[in-house]
Amino acid sequence: MNMYVVLEETSDGAWRFVGEVARRPGLPARRGRAQAVHDLLGAAPAEGRRYAVIPRSEWRVGLDW
């Protein structure tokens, strides 16, 4: 299953892991990432919050050094 990893920026500029969510097929990339945040939170993100959404396969590649 294709998954996204979702990170949230903290007040000190660091990133914290929020969770993993299944990718929805058929959505353009930008819309798919926005939908992933919505699916994980169960609602639209609060104003001013920043999220990074990374394909899980890319997250794993980053661990291979």
C-alpha positions in Angstrom: 0.0 0.0 0.0 1.3 3.5 -0.9 1.5 5.7 2.2 2.5 9.2 3.2 4.5 10.2 6.3 3.2 13.4 7.8 5.4 15.8 9.9 4.3 18.9 11.7 6.6 21.9 12.3 6.9 22.8 16.0 7.2 26.3 17.5 11.0 25.9 17.7 11.3 25.1 14.0 11.9 21.4 14.5 9.7 18.7 12.9 7.7 16.1 14.7 6.3 12.9 13.3 2.4 13.0 13.3 1.7 9.7 11.6 1.3 7.7 8.4 -1.8 7.7 6.1 -2.7 5.9 3.0 -2.3 7.8 -0.3 -5.6 8.3 -2.2 -5.2 7.3 -5.9 -6.3 9.7 -8.6 -5.4 13.0 -6.9 -2.8 15.4 -8.2 0.3 15.5 -6.0 -0.4 18.8 -4.2 -4.0 17.9 -3.6 -3.0 14.4 -2.4 -0.7 15.8 0.2 -3.3 18.2 1.5 -5.8 15.4 1.6 -3.3 13.2 3.6 -3.1 15.9 6.3 -6.9 16.2 6.4 -7.3 12.4 6.6 -4.8 12.1 9.4 -6.2 15.0 11.5 -9.8 14.2 10.7 -10.3 17.9 9.9 -8.6 20.8 8.1 -5.4 21.9 9.9 -5.6 24.9 12.1 -4.6 28.3 10.6 -0.8 28.8 10.8 0.2 25.2 11.2 2.8 23.8 8.8 3.0 20.2 7.7 5.4 18.3 5.5 4.0 15.2 3.7 6.5 12.8 2.3 5.9 9.5 0.4 6.8 6.7 2.8 9.1 5.2 0.2 11.2 8.4 0.2 11.3 8.5 4.0 12.8 5.0 4.0 15.4 5.9 1.3 16.5 8.7 3.6 17.4 6.1 6.3 19.7 4.2 4.0 22.9 6.2 4.5 
